[in-house]
Amino acid sequence: MSITTATEAKISARDVSKVYQTKKNSFQALERVSFDVFPHEFVSFVGTSGCGKSTLLRILAGLEEASDGSIQISGSEINGPGADRGMVFQSYTLFPWLNVRENIEFGLTLQNMHILDKRKISARFMEMVSLQRFANSFPKELSGGMKQRVAIARALANKPEVLLMDEPFGALDPMTKGSMQEMLLDIWKKEKMTVVFITHDIEEAIFLSQRVYVMDAHPGRIKQEVIIPASLKDEGKGKDSQEFIQLKKQIIALIGNHE
Ligand SMILES: Nc1ncnc2c1ncn2[C@@H]1O[C@H](COP(=O)(O)OP(=O)(O)OP(=O)(O)O)[C@@H](O)[C@H]1O
C-alpha cells in the first residue's frame, strides 16, 4: 500500500476479510477486499445476492467489525459508528413517533443544537428533497419514496463527509426510483459528499457512479473496478445510449449473468 494513496483517499480499505462464526460453522463473507474511495467520489458496489455488499457497508459504517485487514476514513482506522458517516438503508428507518421535520433534526437534537439553527438546517434539507409541505406529517402518512427522501435529508442534515447507502431505492417502483436517482445526483453535485452506494441494479450503479466495483460471491471479493466515463453523463445521454447499454452488458458479463 502506498502511503500517498492512503492519505489522499477518503476511504481506504486494505485486505478486509469478514468471517461470520455461527454455532456450528464459520462462513467467510468477505475475502481480502481492498479499494480506495476519493473525496467527493460516487462509488457503487454491485454483485449477486450474498456477495457481501451489505457486510462491507456495515463494516464501513462501524456497525460490524472486520475479522482482518484495515479500513481508514480520512486516515483514521474505523472504530465504531461516527458522525463523519451517514447511512441510508433500504428499509425505512424513520422514527414513527416523530414528524418529518423532527426526523430530519434528530441528530441535531442529540447534539443539543439551538432550535433556530436546527430549523434552518431542516428547512434547507426539506427543500432539497421537496418535502417542505410535509414538515408536520408523520412517516405513516408518507409514500415509500417520500420516506426515503426524509431518510436522505436526515442523514445529510448531520453534514457527514461520507454517505453510505445500502439499496436505498430497492423497494421503490421504477418511476419513483428514477426520480430519486436524479434527486440524489443533484444533491451530490451540490453537497459534494463522498458516496458509497450498494445496489444490485446495474443500471442504477452506472447512472449514479463514477466508478463501480463488481463483486464476486463465496467468498465475497472485488472482481473488477469499472470506471464510468464522464462522457456518459453528458446532457442528453441517458440510459438508452449505446455507450450506456454497452457498459451494462460488460458489467452483467462480469457478474456472470446472475442478474
Ligand atoms: N450475521 C451473520 N451471520 C452469519 N452469516 C451472515 C451474517 N450476515 C451475513 N451473512 C452471510 O454473509 C454473506 C454476505 O451477506 P450480505 O448480506 O453482506 O450480502 P449482500 O451481497 O448484501 O446480499 P443481498 O444483495 O442479498 O443483500 C451471505 O452469505 C450471508 O448469508
The ligand as a MOL file (V3000), in Angstrom:
LIG
                    3D

  0  0  0     0  0            999 V3000
M  V30 BEGIN CTAB
M  V30 COUNTS 31 33 0 0 0
M  V30 BEGIN ATOM
M  V30 1 N -24.7100 -12.2050 10.9040 0
M  V30 2 C -24.4120 -13.1470 10.0080 0
M  V30 3 N -24.0960 -14.4070 10.4050 0
M  V30 4 C -23.7590 -15.3590 9.5190 0
M  V30 5 N -23.7070 -15.1560 8.1740 0
M  V30 6 C -24.0250 -13.9180 7.7270 0
M  V30 7 C -24.3920 -12.8530 8.6050 0
M  V30 8 N -24.6450 -11.7450 7.8590 0
M  V30 9 C -24.4550 -12.1040 6.5780 0
M  V30 10 N -24.0760 -13.3960 6.4960 0
M  V30 11 C -23.7550 -14.1370 5.2620 0
M  V30 12 O -22.7230 -13.4280 4.6010 0
M  V30 13 C -22.9600 -13.4100 3.1990 0
M  V30 14 C -22.9630 -11.9760 2.7150 0
M  V30 15 O -24.1410 -11.3270 3.2020 0
M  V30 16 P -24.5130 -9.8430 2.7730 0
M  V30 17 O -25.8310 -9.5020 3.3860 0
M  V30 18 O -23.3800 -8.9510 3.0800 0
M  V30 19 O -24.6520 -9.9980 1.1890 0
M  V30 20 P -25.2670 -8.9890 0.1160 0
M  V30 21 O -24.3350 -9.0180 -1.0390 0
M  V30 22 O -25.5440 -7.6720 0.7290 0
M  V30 23 O -26.6190 -9.7110 -0.2530 0
M  V30 24 P -28.0170 -9.0760 -0.7160 0
M  V30 25 O -27.7780 -8.4110 -2.0370 0
M  V30 26 O -28.9150 -10.2650 -0.8170 0
M  V30 27 O -28.4530 -8.1140 0.3550 0
M  V30 28 C -24.2720 -14.1340 2.9650 0
M  V30 29 O -23.9880 -15.4490 2.5320 0
M  V30 30 C -24.9380 -14.1580 4.3070 0
M  V30 31 O -25.7040 -15.3250 4.4820 0
M  V30 END ATOM
M  V30 BEGIN BOND
M  V30 1 1 1 2
M  V30 2 1 2 3
M  V30 3 2 2 7
M  V30 4 2 3 4
M  V30 5 1 4 5
M  V30 6 2 5 6
M  V30 7 1 6 7
M  V30 8 1 6 10
M  V30 9 1 7 8
M  V30 10 2 8 9
M  V30 11 1 9 10
M  V30 12 1 10 11
M  V30 13 1 11 12
M  V30 14 1 11 30
M  V30 15 1 12 13
M  V30 16 1 13 14
M  V30 17 1 13 28
M  V30 18 1 14 15
M  V30 19 1 15 16
M  V30 20 2 16 17
M  V30 21 1 16 18
M  V30 22 1 16 19
M  V30 23 1 19 20
M  V30 24 2 20 21
M  V30 25 1 20 22
M  V30 26 1 20 23
M  V30 27 1 23 24
M  V30 28 2 24 25
M  V30 29 1 24 26
M  V30 30 1 24 27
M  V30 31 1 28 29
M  V30 32 1 28 30
M  V30 33 1 30 31
M  V30 END BOND
M  V30 END CTAB
M  END
